[in-house]
Amino acid sequence: QVRLVESGGGLVQPGGSLRLSCAASGSIFSINTMGWYRPAPGKQRELVALITGGSITNYADSVKGRFTISRGNAKNTVYLQMSSLKPEDPAVYYCNFKSLGINSWGQGTQGTVSP
């Protein structure tokens, strides 16, 4: 099992920035993909951004150019730098870890965009 601990949510004004962190612990293999998801209309969650073990990244069209996903030096931590936040950006972000049959989710961290 893999445990994920998220942090970094908060309250910002439109146009502001937040940096989310997610630390993974447990049975971590180097071949893994970590990502961030958020609620979406008609879906349980939608992909925001992901990063593979080889640092290949993928982003939702709605966040390209505004959000950046990266890994820490220890490779078991992933960050999501969110800039130019909009009021319509969903408030809760969930960290995800996938590897060799493991699919783990964090509890979610809340970032609220409000004037």
RATANOR-V187501 format. One record per residue. N is the residue number from 1. SS is DSSP state (@ for helix, = for strand, . for the rest). PSI is psi as a letter, one per 40 degrees, with the letter a starting at -180 (none if undefined). NEAR is the number of other ideal C-beta (glycine too) atoms within 12 Angstrom. Layout:
BEGIN
n & ss & psi & near
N & SS & PSI & NEAR
N & SS & PSI & NEAR
END
This chain:
BEGIN
n & ss & psi & near
1 & . & i & 15
2 & = & h & 28
3 & = & h & 20
4 & = & h & 36
5 & = & h & 24
6 & = & i & 34
7 & = & i & 24
8 & . & e & 27
9 & . & i & 31
10 & = & a & 21
11 & = & h & 16
12 & = & i & 26
13 & . & i & 17
14 & . & h & 17
15 & . & e & 17
16 & . & a & 22
17 & . & i & 23
18 & = & i & 33
19 & = & h & 29
20 & = & i & 43
21 & = & i & 31
22 & = & h & 42
23 & = & h & 27
24 & = & i & 36
25 & = & i & 17
26 & = & a & 17
27 & . & g & 17
28 & . & h & 27
29 & . & i & 19
30 & . & d & 18
31 & . & g & 16
32 & . & i & 31
33 & = & h & 34
34 & = & i & 49
35 & = & i & 42
36 & = & h & 48
37 & = & i & 35
38 & = & i & 34
39 & = & i & 19
40 & = & i & 19
41 & . & h & 10
42 & . & e & 7
43 & = & i & 12
44 & = & d & 13
45 & = & i & 23
46 & = & i & 26
47 & = & h & 30
48 & = & d & 39
49 & = & i & 39
50 & = & i & 32
51 & = & h & 33
52 & = & i & 22
53 & . & d & 23
54 & . & e & 13
55 & . & f & 18
56 & . & h & 15
57 & = & i & 28
58 & = & h & 20
59 & = & i & 24
60 & . & i & 27
61 & . & d & 13
62 & . & e & 21
63 & . & e & 32
64 & . & h & 16
65 & . & e & 14
66 & . & d & 25
67 & = & i & 36
68 & = & h & 25
69 & = & i & 38
70 & = & i & 24
71 & = & i & 31
72 & . & i & 18
73 & . & d & 9
74 & . & e & 14
75 & . & e & 24
76 & . & e & 28
77 & = & h & 28
78 & = & i & 45
79 & = & i & 32
80 & = & h & 45
81 & = & h & 26
82 & = & h & 38
83 & . & i & 22
84 & . & f & 22
85 & . & i & 33
86 & . & i & 24
87 & . & d & 18
88 & . & e & 14
89 & . & h & 36
90 & . & i & 30
91 & . & d & 25
92 & = & h & 26
93 & = & h & 46
94 & = & h & 35
95 & = & i & 43
96 & = & i & 35
97 & = & h & 42
98 & = & h & 27
99 & = & h & 25
100 & . & f & 16
101 & . & e & 13
102 & = & h & 22
103 & = & g & 18
104 & = & i & 29
105 & = & i & 28
106 & . & i & 33
107 & . & e & 18
108 & . & i & 26
109 & = & i & 32
110 & = & h & 25
111 & = & h & 37
112 & = & h & 23
113 & = & h & 26
114 & . & h & 18
115 & . & none & 12
END
